Amino acid sequence: MITAGDFRNGMTFEEDGNVLQIVEFQHVKPGKGAAFVRTKIKNVITGSVVEKSYNPSAKFPTAYVERKDMEYSYNDGDLYYFMDPETYEQQPISKSELSDNFKFVKEQMICKVCSYKGKVFAVEPPNFVDLQVAQTDPGFAGNTATNATKPATLETGAEVKVPLFINEGDMIRIDTRTGEYMERA
């Protein structure tokens, strides 16, 4: 059990059948009245974020979210298969559980599979991936003072904006959290 007075950023707990994670918290002791804990909490299953206040003595059961490294193997329609590197078991995960930034993942990449009580609710790709540019307009030198960009299609099919000097076949590093070009790899 965890009390609201013990809240820290990143903690997970259960409330009304939902698994919640603390994004921000603040202990408030007003001049008049009782103290309370003001929080910003995220529902880890749905991703919604709400602000809520709690009595510091309120108790909640701790929720243990399992985050396991698994290797993306292949997809078959709407099912994406991930392999556990320890047991070599294949686990199918529905396309609806994958986030938008999964478009930067290619086969044999290690991802974090998040589950609660055996139910997978999210797949987190690596923060940075190196991918090859499959298609883009020809690059040219000079005229870079304007910080101009052009669209490029990567080997996974994802589209990103890249600087003008990037050509087809170049390996580039992408930040999967923002979907932005970082540098040449």
Phi and psi restraints in degrees (value plus and minus 20) as a CYANA .aco file:
   2 ILE   PHI    -149.1  -109.1
   2 ILE   PSI     117.9   157.9
   3 THR   PHI    -118.5   -78.5
   3 THR   PSI     135.4   175.4
   4 ALA   PHI     -82.7   -42.7
   4 ALA   PSI     -46.9    -6.9
   5 GLY   PHI     -89.0   -49.0
   5 GLY   PSI     -39.0     1.0
   6 ASP   PHI    -116.8   -76.8
   6 ASP   PSI     -13.4    26.6
   7 PHE   PHI     -78.2   -38.2
   7 PHE   PSI     119.9   159.9
   8 ARG   PHI    -158.8  -118.8
   8 ARG   PSI     135.8   175.8
   9 ASN   PHI     -78.9   -38.9
   9 ASN   PSI     115.0   155.0
  10 GLY   PHI      72.2   112.2
  10 GLY   PSI     -33.1     6.9
  11 MET   PHI     -86.0   -46.0
  11 MET   PSI     128.1   168.1
  12 THR   PHI    -139.1   -99.1
  12 THR   PSI     121.4   161.4
  13 PHE   PHI    -169.3  -129.3
  13 PHE   PSI     146.5   186.5
  14 GLU   PHI    -123.7   -83.7
  14 GLU   PSI     118.8   158.8
  15 GLU   PHI    -169.0  -129.0
  15 GLU   PSI     104.9   144.9
  16 ASP   PHI      33.0    73.0
  16 ASP   PSI      19.1    59.1
  17 GLY   PHI      59.8    99.8
  17 GLY   PSI     -19.3    20.7
  18 ASN   PHI    -123.6   -83.6
  18 ASN   PSI     128.2   168.2
  19 VAL   PHI    -118.2   -78.2
  19 VAL   PSI      98.8   138.8
  20 LEU   PHI    -138.6   -98.6
  20 LEU   PSI     125.0   165.0
  21 GLN   PHI    -141.1  -101.1
  21 GLN   PSI     117.1   157.1
  22 ILE   PHI    -101.3   -61.3
  22 ILE   PSI     101.5   141.5
  23 VAL   PHI    -110.1   -70.1
  23 VAL   PSI     -67.8   -27.8
  24 GLU   PHI    -162.5  -122.5
  24 GLU   PSI     131.0   171.0
  25 PHE   PHI    -164.8  -124.8
  25 PHE   PSI     137.0   177.0
  26 GLN   PHI    -172.1  -132.1
  26 GLN   PSI     105.9   145.9
  27 HIS   PHI    -102.2   -62.2
  27 HIS   PSI     105.0   145.0
  28 VAL   PHI    -137.3   -97.3
  28 VAL   PSI     107.1   147.1
  29 LYS   PHI    -141.9  -101.9
  29 LYS   PSI      70.3   110.3
  30 PRO   PHI     -89.5   -49.5
  30 PRO   PSI     139.7   179.7
  31 GLY   PHI     -81.5   -41.5
  31 GLY   PSI     -56.5   -16.5
  32 LYS   PHI    -136.5   -96.5
  32 LYS   PSI     122.3   162.3
  33 GLY   PHI      70.5   110.5
  33 GLY   PSI    -198.9  -158.9
  34 ALA   PHI    -104.8   -64.8
  34 ALA   PSI     135.8   175.8
  35 ALA   PHI     -91.5   -51.5
  35 ALA   PSI     136.4   176.4
  36 PHE   PHI    -169.5  -129.5
  36 PHE   PSI     147.8   187.8
  37 VAL   PHI    -133.9   -93.9
  37 VAL   PSI      96.7   136.7
  38 ARG   PHI    -112.5   -72.5
  38 ARG   PSI     107.7   147.7
  39 THR   PHI    -151.5  -111.5
  39 THR   PSI     138.2   178.2
  40 LYS   PHI    -137.4   -97.4
  40 LYS   PSI      95.4   135.4
  41 ILE   PHI    -139.8   -99.8
  41 ILE   PSI     128.2   168.2
  42 LYS   PHI    -137.1   -97.1
  42 LYS   PSI     110.7   150.7
  43 ASN   PHI     -97.2   -57.2
  43 ASN   PSI      94.0   134.0
  44 VAL   PHI     -91.1   -51.1
  44 VAL   PSI     -40.3    -0.3
  45 ILE   PHI    -100.8   -60.8
  45 ILE   PSI     -68.9   -28.9
  46 THR   PHI    -113.7   -73.7
  46 THR   PSI     -43.2    -3.2
  47 GLY   PHI      69.1   109.1
  47 GLY   PSI     -22.4    17.6
  48 SER   PHI     -93.7   -53.7
  48 SER   PSI     125.8   165.8
  49 VAL   PHI    -138.3   -98.3
  49 VAL   PSI     110.4   150.4
  50 VAL   PHI    -153.8  -113.8
  50 VAL   PSI     139.1   179.1
  51 GLU   PHI    -124.3   -84.3
  51 GLU   PSI     117.4   157.4
  52 LYS   PHI    -170.7  -130.7
  52 LYS   PSI     128.0   168.0
  53 SER   PHI    -129.6   -89.6
  53 SER   PSI     123.8   163.8
  54 TYR   PHI    -149.9  -109.9
  54 TYR   PSI     131.9   171.9
  55 ASN   PHI     -92.3   -52.3
  55 ASN   PSI     113.6   153.6
  56 PRO   PHI     -80.1   -40.1
  56 PRO   PSI     -40.5    -0.5
  57 SER   PHI    -113.0   -73.0
  57 SER   PSI     -21.1    18.9
  58 ALA   PHI     -84.5   -44.5
  58 ALA   PSI     118.2   158.2
  59 LYS   PHI    -133.3   -93.3
  59 LYS   PSI     122.8   162.8
  60 PHE   PHI    -157.9  -117.9
  60 PHE   PSI     127.3   167.3
  61 PRO   PHI     -92.6   -52.6
  61 PRO   PSI     120.4   160.4
  62 THR   PHI     -92.5   -52.5
  62 THR   PSI     117.1   157.1
  63 ALA   PHI    -126.4   -86.4
  63 ALA   PSI     106.2   146.2
  64 TYR   PHI    -119.6   -79.6
  64 TYR   PSI      89.3   129.3
  65 VAL   PHI    -113.3   -73.3
  65 VAL   PSI     103.1   143.1
  66 GLU   PHI    -109.5   -69.5
  66 GLU   PSI     108.8   148.8
  67 ARG   PHI    -139.2   -99.2
  67 ARG   PSI      92.4   132.4
  68 LYS   PHI    -140.7  -100.7
  68 LYS   PSI     115.8   155.8
  69 ASP   PHI     -94.9   -54.9
  69 ASP   PSI     104.7   144.7
  70 MET   PHI    -156.3  -116.3
  70 MET   PSI     131.0   171.0
  71 GLU   PHI    -115.7   -75.7
  71 GLU   PSI     106.9   146.9
  72 TYR   PHI     -91.2   -51.2
  72 TYR   PSI     102.3   142.3
  73 SER   PHI    -116.7   -76.7
  73 SER   PSI     -82.1   -42.1
  74 TYR   PHI    -185.9  -145.9
  74 TYR   PSI     150.9   190.9
  75 ASN   PHI    -144.2  -104.2
  75 ASN   PSI     130.8   170.8
  76 ASP   PHI    -153.8  -113.8
  76 ASP   PSI      71.4   111.4
  77 GLY   PHI      51.7    91.7
  77 GLY   PSI    -140.8  -100.8
  78 ASP   PHI    -113.6   -73.6
  78 ASP   PSI     -17.1    22.9
  79 LEU   PHI    -125.2   -85.2
  79 LEU   PSI     112.0   152.0
  80 TYR   PHI    -133.2   -93.2
  80 TYR   PSI     109.6   149.6
  81 TYR   PHI    -121.9   -81.9
  81 TYR   PSI     110.5   150.5
  82 PHE   PHI    -140.5  -100.5
  82 PHE   PSI     119.0   159.0
  83 MET   PHI    -128.3   -88.3
  83 MET   PSI     113.4   153.4
  84 ASP   PHI     -97.1   -57.1
  84 ASP   PSI      98.7   138.7
  85 PRO   PHI     -87.7   -47.7
  85 PRO   PSI     -35.6     4.4
  86 GLU   PHI    -108.1   -68.1
  86 GLU   PSI     -65.4   -25.4
  87 THR   PHI    -122.7   -82.7
  87 THR   PSI     -30.4     9.6
  88 TYR   PHI      41.7    81.7
  88 TYR   PSI       1.7    41.7
  89 GLU   PHI    -100.2   -60.2
  89 GLU   PSI     122.7   162.7
  90 GLN   PHI    -113.1   -73.1
  90 GLN   PSI     114.2   154.2
  91 GLN   PHI    -142.9  -102.9
  91 GLN   PSI      96.8   136.8
  92 PRO   PHI     -98.5   -58.5
  92 PRO   PSI     117.1   157.1
  93 ILE   PHI    -149.1  -109.1
  93 ILE   PSI     112.4   152.4
  94 SER   PHI     -86.8   -46.8
  94 SER   PSI     129.6   169.6
  95 LYS   PHI     -80.4   -40.4
  95 LYS   PSI     -49.0    -9.0
  96 SER   PHI     -87.4   -47.4
  96 SER   PSI     -40.7    -0.7
  97 GLU   PHI    -103.5   -63.5
  97 GLU   PSI     -31.0     9.0
  98 LEU   PHI    -108.1   -68.1
  98 LEU   PSI     122.9   162.9
  99 SER   PHI    -104.3   -64.3
  99 SER   PSI     151.1   191.1
 100 ASP   PHI     -82.2   -42.2
 100 ASP   PSI     -52.6   -12.6
 101 ASN   PHI     -97.8   -57.8
 101 ASN   PSI     -16.6    23.4
 102 PHE   PHI     -90.2   -50.2
 102 PHE   PSI     -34.4     5.6
 103 LYS   PHI     -84.2   -44.2
 103 LYS   PSI     -32.9     7.1
 104 PHE   PHI    -113.1   -73.1
 104 PHE   PSI     -19.0    21.0
 105 VAL   PHI    -114.2   -74.2
 105 VAL   PSI     113.0   153.0
 106 LYS   PHI    -135.1   -95.1
 106 LYS   PSI     149.6   189.6
 107 GLU   PHI     -78.4   -38.4
 107 GLU   PSI     127.6   167.6
 108 GLN   PHI      52.7    92.7
 108 GLN   PSI      -7.6    32.4
 109 MET   PHI    -107.8   -67.8
 109 MET   PSI     124.6   164.6
 110 ILE   PHI    -107.9   -67.9
 110 ILE   PSI     106.8   146.8
 111 CYS   PHI    -142.0  -102.0
 111 CYS   PSI     140.6   180.6
 112 LYS   PHI    -115.6   -75.6
 112 LYS   PSI     102.0   142.0
 113 VAL   PHI    -121.0   -81.0
 113 VAL   PSI      98.6   138.6
 114 CYS   PHI    -119.4   -79.4
 114 CYS   PSI     109.2   149.2
 115 SER   PHI    -159.2  -119.2
 115 SER   PSI     135.0   175.0
 116 TYR   PHI    -152.0  -112.0
 116 TYR   PSI      99.5   139.5
 117 LYS   PHI      33.1    73.1
 117 LYS   PSI      21.1    61.1
 118 GLY   PHI      63.7   103.7
 118 GLY   PSI     -27.7    12.3
 119 LYS   PHI    -118.2   -78.2
 119 LYS   PSI     100.7   140.7
 120 VAL   PHI     -95.3   -55.3
 120 VAL   PSI     110.0   150.0
 121 PHE   PHI    -141.9  -101.9
 121 PHE   PSI     -30.6     9.4
 122 ALA   PHI    -180.7  -140.7
 122 ALA   PSI     130.9   170.9
 123 VAL   PHI    -146.7  -106.7
 123 VAL   PSI     100.3   140.3
 124 GLU   PHI    -123.2   -83.2
 124 GLU   PSI      98.2   138.2
 125 PRO   PHI     -92.9   -52.9
 125 PRO   PSI     147.2   187.2
 126 PRO   PHI     -79.0   -39.0
 126 PRO   PSI     132.9   172.9
 127 ASN   PHI     -84.7   -44.7
 127 ASN   PSI     -55.7   -15.7
 128 PHE   PHI    -149.0  -109.0
 128 PHE   PSI     115.1   155.1
 129 VAL   PHI    -150.2  -110.2
 129 VAL   PSI     127.7   167.7
 130 ASP   PHI    -123.5   -83.5
 130 ASP   PSI      99.4   139.4
 131 LEU   PHI    -149.6  -109.6
 131 LEU   PSI     136.0   176.0
 132 GLN   PHI    -113.0   -73.0
 132 GLN   PSI     121.5   161.5
 133 VAL   PHI     -98.0   -58.0
 133 VAL   PSI      98.7   138.7
 134 ALA   PHI    -106.9   -66.9
 134 ALA   PSI     -57.3   -17.3
 135 GLN   PHI    -172.5  -132.5
 135 GLN   PSI     112.9   152.9
 136 THR   PHI    -183.0  -143.0
 136 THR   PSI     143.1   183.1
 137 ASP   PHI     -86.9   -46.9
 137 ASP   PSI     134.7   174.7
 138 PRO   PHI     -78.9   -38.9
 138 PRO   PSI     123.6   163.6
 139 GLY   PHI    -107.5   -67.5
 139 GLY   PSI     141.0   181.0
 140 PHE   PHI    -168.9  -128.9
 140 PHE   PSI     131.2   171.2
 141 ALA   PHI    -107.3   -67.3
 141 ALA   PSI     142.6   182.6
 142 GLY   PHI      65.0   105.0
 142 GLY   PSI     154.9   194.9
 143 ASN   PHI      33.9    73.9
 143 ASN   PSI      18.0    58.0
 144 THR   PHI    -119.1   -79.1
 144 THR   PSI     -18.0    22.0
 145 ALA   PHI     -88.6   -48.6
 145 ALA   PSI     -40.3    -0.3
 146 THR   PHI    -107.0   -67.0
 146 THR   PSI     -24.4    15.6
 147 ASN   PHI      39.2    79.2
 147 ASN   PSI      18.7    58.7
 148 ALA   PHI     -94.1   -54.1
 148 ALA   PSI     129.7   169.7
 149 THR   PHI    -150.3  -110.3
 149 THR   PSI     146.9   186.9
 150 LYS   PHI    -160.9  -120.9
 150 LYS   PSI     136.7   176.7
 151 PRO   PHI     -95.5   -55.5
 151 PRO   PSI     125.9   165.9
 152 ALA   PHI    -159.7  -119.7
 152 ALA   PSI     119.6   159.6
 153 THR   PHI    -118.9   -78.9
 153 THR   PSI     110.3   150.3
 154 LEU   PHI    -112.2   -72.2
 154 LEU   PSI     152.4   192.4
 155 GLU   PHI     -82.9   -42.9
 155 GLU   PSI     -41.2    -1.2
 156 THR   PHI    -108.0   -68.0
 156 THR   PSI     -26.8    13.2
 157 GLY   PHI      78.7   118.7
 157 GLY   PSI     -28.4    11.6
 158 ALA   PHI     -93.5   -53.5
 158 ALA   PSI     129.6   169.6
 159 GLU   PHI    -130.8   -90.8
 159 GLU   PSI     114.6   154.6
 160 VAL   PHI    -156.6  -116.6
 160 VAL   PSI     143.4   183.4
 161 LYS   PHI    -113.3   -73.3
 161 LYS   PSI     110.6   150.6
 162 VAL   PHI    -148.1  -108.1
 162 VAL   PSI     138.9   178.9
 163 PRO   PHI     -83.6   -43.6
 163 PRO   PSI     141.5   181.5
 164 LEU   PHI     -83.1   -43.1
 164 LEU   PSI     -46.0    -6.0
 165 PHE   PHI    -100.5   -60.5
 165 PHE   PSI     -24.7    15.3
 166 ILE   PHI     -98.5   -58.5
 166 ILE   PSI     113.6   153.6
 167 ASN   PHI    -137.2   -97.2
 167 ASN   PSI     148.6   188.6
 168 GLU   PHI     -80.8   -40.8
 168 GLU   PSI     119.5   159.5
 169 GLY   PHI      72.3   112.3
 169 GLY   PSI     -33.9     6.1
 170 ASP   PHI     -90.7   -50.7
 170 ASP   PSI     125.6   165.6
 171 MET   PHI    -114.1   -74.1
 171 MET   PSI     107.8   147.8
 172 ILE   PHI    -147.2  -107.2
 172 ILE   PSI     135.6   175.6
 173 ARG   PHI    -120.2   -80.2
 173 ARG   PSI     112.3   152.3
 174 ILE   PHI    -137.4   -97.4
 174 ILE   PSI     117.8   157.8
 175 ASP   PHI    -107.5   -67.5
 175 ASP   PSI      91.2   131.2
 176 THR   PHI     -91.7   -51.7
 176 THR   PSI     -39.2     0.8
 177 ARG   PHI     -91.7   -51.7
 177 ARG   PSI     -55.4   -15.4
 178 THR   PHI    -129.1   -89.1
 178 THR   PSI     -38.2     1.8
 179 GLY   PHI      56.1    96.1
 179 GLY   PSI       4.0    44.0
 180 GLU   PHI    -128.2   -88.2
 180 GLU   PSI     130.9   170.9
 181 TYR   PHI     -85.3   -45.3
 181 TYR   PSI     114.1   154.1
 182 MET   PHI    -125.2   -85.2
 182 MET   PSI     -75.2   -35.2
 183 GLU   PHI    -189.2  -149.2
 183 GLU   PSI     152.6   192.6
 184 ARG   PHI     -92.5   -52.5
 184 ARG   PSI     124.8   164.8
